[in-house]
Amino acid sequence: MWFFTDEHRLLEKSVRDFAQSVLGPRIEHLDETEQTDKSYFKKMADLGLLGITAPEEYGGTRMGCVAATIAMEEIGAVDASTALSDLAHSYLTVNNIATNASEAQKQKYLPKMISGDWIGGMGMTEPGAGSDALAMRTRAVKKGDKYILNGTKMFITNAIIGDVFYVYARTGDGRKDISTFIVESKFPGFKMGKKLKKMGMRASPTGELIFENCEVPDENLVGGENQAVGHMLKNLDIERITISGISLGIARASLEVAVKYAKERHQFGKPIADFQMIQAMLADGQAEYEAARFYTYGSAQMWDEGKLTGSSSRALSAKVKLVAARMATKVALDAIQILGGYGYIKEFPVERYMRDAKLMEIGAGSNEMMRVIAARDMLGDL
Ligand SMILES: Cc1cc2nc3c(=O)[nH]c(=O)nc-3n(C[C@H](O)[C@H](O)[C@H](O)COP(=O)(O)OP(=O)(O)OC[C@H]3O[C@@H](n4cnc5c(N)ncnc54)[C@H](O)[C@@H]3O)c2cc1C
């Protein structure tokens, strides 16, 4: 991007080198065996990736949204699973704590999370409450100097391996009577549920969090009671823009494989790159990738300049996520088409790219919910 600073370019290069040399060689195996290697959090911490949006006094680098999106694109281009786990840790959890928590909570949790000693995740979705997150049933009841949590969270990234979760729970009967708690996995009554087997993002663990009379000290309530919706709104923009970086990475990787293959593969006595129908898929994919890239980084730059405020910014980040996610799935599917039978087998990575890309259309708010937000904004109803 023309507006990247020298610092951004340096970050881009160092994350790209790290992703290609460290993450690349082991992702096929982890994807195949559906394993996670959490030691890579330490390696990402060494590069300063776990606190890109957090203040320096807690170990962060406070580089902002453009930098965070660069990290997501570069990791996503090689290993979208690790990008997703990093997103859940760094933006859904660390950034939430940095934005909303008390000084004591920040001092207790951020340094250990930014150094990669503790892995974080965010628990909002429940078995019966996904898109309609405010219908959640997990409940926190105050008893003495503790809150007692009961309920189940579903589809939580970094479950199984996580040490600290930023958990949403109901503290009243009104729809918006929801609070956030920092819950350590060693608290009494906290249980990891089953690890979920997935189509894509297979090296990023997804699972349930179960709270059975889970005892959370009242000092771990973030802000006050019933403030979660306000907290959530503060971070939605950066979460949806940074996750779009993963979509960009997957699309870029898909195009790189497709271009190389189209030049090497011969049919009818010439490279398939000479066929205009193949060229059309390549050209459309590149144009759509670049359009999504301008949109994503342009919005990230607006975020860094403090220009994303109010309901229209919520619609902007929703549209960015929608455009980038749809683009990634389409580009990855076309890459499979360009590789023909070889695109469908595991010898080439494009089938993994497509499986990973599909999650971008569901996680952190589905395409349909992004459209709901965009349309409401257009109709003056957001
Ligand atoms: C791999 C993975 C990782 C995840 N990580 C996390 C995490 O770390 N933390 C967390 O809290 N959650 C996480 N999620 C959950 C994710 O955010 C939800 O799956 C998502 O919000 C959709 O909710 P749902 O799956 O319950 O689908 P539902 O809400 O049941 O939706 C089903 C379908 O109905 C559509 N739909 C629903 N409402 C409407 C409407 N009003 N208009 C039109 N269509 C509608 C949806 O778009 C979808 O197509 C993760 C999910 C996955 C798969």
Ligand as a Chemical Component Dictionary entry (heavy atoms), coordinates in Angstrom:
data_LIG
# 
_chem_comp.id                   LIG 
_chem_comp.type                 NON-POLYMER 
_chem_comp.pdbx_formal_charge   0 
_chem_comp.three_letter_code    LIG 
# 
loop_
_chem_comp_atom.comp_id 
_chem_comp_atom.atom_id 
_chem_comp_atom.alt_atom_id 
_chem_comp_atom.type_symbol 
_chem_comp_atom.charge 
_chem_comp_atom.model_Cartn_x 
_chem_comp_atom.model_Cartn_y 
_chem_comp_atom.model_Cartn_z 
_chem_comp_atom.pdbx_ordinal 
LIG C1  C1  C 0 -13.727 -22.158 13.448 1  
LIG C2  C2  C 0 -14.579 -21.211 14.233 2  
LIG C3  C3  C 0 -13.998 -20.371 15.178 3  
LIG C4  C4  C 0 -14.791 -19.526 15.954 4  
LIG N1  N1  N 0 -14.208 -18.789 16.951 5  
LIG C5  C5  C 0 -15.013 -18.116 17.836 6  
LIG C6  C6  C 0 -14.444 -17.500 18.991 7  
LIG O1  O1  O 0 -13.221 -17.508 19.204 8  
LIG N2  N2  N 0 -15.295 -16.900 19.886 9  
LIG C7  C7  C 0 -16.642 -16.869 19.708 10 
LIG O2  O2  O 0 -17.342 -16.315 20.552 11 
LIG N3  N3  N 0 -17.211 -17.438 18.587 12 
LIG C8  C8  C 0 -16.429 -18.065 17.673 13 
LIG N4  N4  N 0 -16.985 -18.682 16.573 14 
LIG C9  C9  C 0 -18.426 -18.617 16.386 15 
LIG C10 C10 C 0 -18.879 -17.775 15.198 16 
LIG O3  O3  O 0 -18.711 -16.407 15.493 17 
LIG C11 C11 C 0 -20.321 -18.170 14.891 18 
LIG O4  O4  O 0 -20.268 -19.467 14.294 19 
LIG C12 C12 C 0 -21.027 -17.196 13.979 20 
LIG O5  O5  O 0 -21.242 -15.980 14.630 21 
LIG C13 C13 C 0 -22.357 -17.739 13.472 22 
LIG O6  O6  O 0 -23.133 -18.243 14.526 23 
LIG P1  P1  P 0 -23.783 -19.714 14.399 24 
LIG O7  O7  O 0 -22.695 -20.622 13.966 25 
LIG O8  O8  O 0 -24.493 -20.014 15.645 26 
LIG O9  O9  O 0 -24.796 -19.606 13.209 27 
LIG P2  P2  P 0 -26.316 -19.085 13.289 28 
LIG O10 O10 O 0 -26.372 -17.767 13.954 29 
LIG O11 O11 O 0 -27.184 -20.168 13.807 30 
LIG O12 O12 O 0 -26.621 -18.873 11.742 31 
LIG C14 C14 C 0 -26.944 -19.956 10.853 32 
LIG C15 C15 C 0 -27.212 -19.324 9.481  33 
LIG O13 O13 O 0 -28.319 -18.413 9.578  34 
LIG C16 C16 C 0 -27.904 -17.135 9.127  35 
LIG N5  N5  N 0 -28.600 -16.089 9.889  36 
LIG C17 C17 C 0 -28.687 -15.957 11.240 37 
LIG N6  N6  N 0 -29.367 -14.845 11.555 38 
LIG C18 C18 C 0 -29.711 -14.248 10.381 39 
LIG C19 C19 C 0 -30.410 -13.056 10.028 40 
LIG N7  N7  N 0 -30.883 -12.203 10.952 41 
LIG N8  N8  N 0 -30.557 -12.755 8.719  42 
LIG C20 C20 C 0 -30.071 -13.596 7.764  43 
LIG N9  N9  N 0 -29.409 -14.734 8.030  44 
LIG C21 C21 C 0 -29.224 -15.056 9.315  45 
LIG C22 C22 C 0 -26.402 -17.094 9.345  46 
LIG O14 O14 O 0 -25.772 -16.127 8.548  47 
LIG C23 C23 C 0 -26.023 -18.516 8.965  48 
LIG O15 O15 O 0 -25.939 -18.613 7.570  49 
LIG C24 C24 C 0 -16.201 -19.491 15.749 50 
LIG C25 C25 C 0 -16.778 -20.301 14.773 51 
LIG C26 C26 C 0 -15.997 -21.169 14.032 52 
LIG C27 C27 C 0 -16.662 -22.072 13.020 53 
# 
loop_
_chem_comp_bond.comp_id 
_chem_comp_bond.atom_id_1 
_chem_comp_bond.atom_id_2 
_chem_comp_bond.value_order 
_chem_comp_bond.pdbx_ordinal 
LIG C1  C2  SING 1  
LIG C2  C3  SING 2  
LIG C2  C26 DOUB 3  
LIG C3  C4  DOUB 4  
LIG C4  N1  SING 5  
LIG C4  C24 SING 6  
LIG N1  C5  DOUB 7  
LIG C5  C6  SING 8  
LIG C5  C8  SING 9  
LIG C6  O1  DOUB 10 
LIG C6  N2  SING 11 
LIG N2  C7  SING 12 
LIG C7  O2  DOUB 13 
LIG C7  N3  SING 14 
LIG N3  C8  DOUB 15 
LIG C8  N4  SING 16 
LIG N4  C9  SING 17 
LIG N4  C24 SING 18 
LIG C9  C10 SING 19 
LIG C10 O3  SING 20 
LIG C10 C11 SING 21 
LIG C11 O4  SING 22 
LIG C11 C12 SING 23 
LIG C12 O5  SING 24 
LIG C12 C13 SING 25 
LIG C13 O6  SING 26 
LIG O6  P1  SING 27 
LIG P1  O7  DOUB 28 
LIG P1  O8  SING 29 
LIG P1  O9  SING 30 
LIG O9  P2  SING 31 
LIG P2  O10 DOUB 32 
LIG P2  O11 SING 33 
LIG P2  O12 SING 34 
LIG O12 C14 SING 35 
LIG C14 C15 SING 36 
LIG C15 O13 SING 37 
LIG C15 C23 SING 38 
LIG O13 C16 SING 39 
LIG C16 N5  SING 40 
LIG C16 C22 SING 41 
LIG N5  C17 SING 42 
LIG N5  C21 SING 43 
LIG C17 N6  DOUB 44 
LIG N6  C18 SING 45 
LIG C18 C19 SING 46 
LIG C18 C21 DOUB 47 
LIG C19 N7  SING 48 
LIG C19 N8  DOUB 49 
LIG N8  C20 SING 50 
LIG C20 N9  DOUB 51 
LIG N9  C21 SING 52 
LIG C22 O14 SING 53 
LIG C22 C23 SING 54 
LIG C23 O15 SING 55 
LIG C24 C25 DOUB 56 
LIG C25 C26 SING 57 
LIG C26 C27 SING 58 
# 
